Amino acid sequence: MSVRQQVLMLWLASPSLEAHVLGWSFFDGTSGTGPQPATDPPYPTGVAALVDGWRLLQMSPMIPPTSGHEREPSFLKHEFVFERLID
């Protein structure tokens, strides 16, 4: 059997991996044959995902808001992308 990838995206309350999860998305390249997240969200923090074996692939850059637009709606900041490989 070949190795398949699962991707977990977590949006945290701050740029720290120890911050609590505000939102998440899960993408499963195993067609459901690998372990599945059982709760919403699957982890309370980014560190908890690392402890469970997820590998951190990417962190969002620290971009300050444009002056005068600090309170306008925008994209979710503090995005972290994790992966794990499943046989």
N, C-alpha and C positions, 0 to 999 in steps of 0.2 A: 504494500500500500504506500502511496506517496504522502508526503507531508503537506498538510493544509494549514491555512492561516485563518486566525480569528483576529478581528480588530475591534478594540474598545476605545471609544472617545468619551472622555470625561471633561465636563466644564466645572471648574472649581470656583469657590467664593473669592479666592485670591491667587496670586502666582505661586504660592507655596504648595507643594505636594501634600502637605499636612492639612490643607484647608478642606472643608466639607464639600461634597459633590452637590451641585445645583441642577445638573442635567447630564444625560448620557445617551449614547447610541452604541449599538452592538451590530457588527457585521460578521456573518459566519460563512467562511469558505469551506466548512466541512459538511455542508448540506444537512446540518442538524445532528451529525454523528458524534461531534465532540461535546465537551462539557458546555452547558448552557447557563447563563446568568439566571439565578432563581428569584432574585428580589429586585425591587425598583427603588433606588439604584443598586447595582450589584455590590458596590463597595462604598463605605462612608467617606473615604479619602483616597487620594492617589497613592499614598504610601501603602495602603491596604492592598491595592491591586499589585504593587510590586512584591509584597510579601507572599501573595498568592501565585506568583510565577509569571505575571505579565511583564513584558519588556517595554520600557519607555522608548518610543520612536521619535516623538516630536513634542515640543512645547511652543505655545504661541509667543510671539515677541512682545515685549513690554512697549506698548504704544500709548503715549499719553493722549487724552482727549484734546481736540482742538479748542483753543480758548473761546469761551462763549457757548460751547456746545456740550458742556460736561453733563447736562441733565437730559439730553435727547436720547431716545431709544437708538440702539445700535446692535451690532453682533455680540454674541456672548464672548467675553474675554476669558483668558486663562484656560485655554483648550489644551488638553494633553491627549496624545494618541498613543495607545498601547497595542502590542500584538502578543499573541502566543501561537506557537506552532504545535499542531496536533498530528500524530501519526495516524 
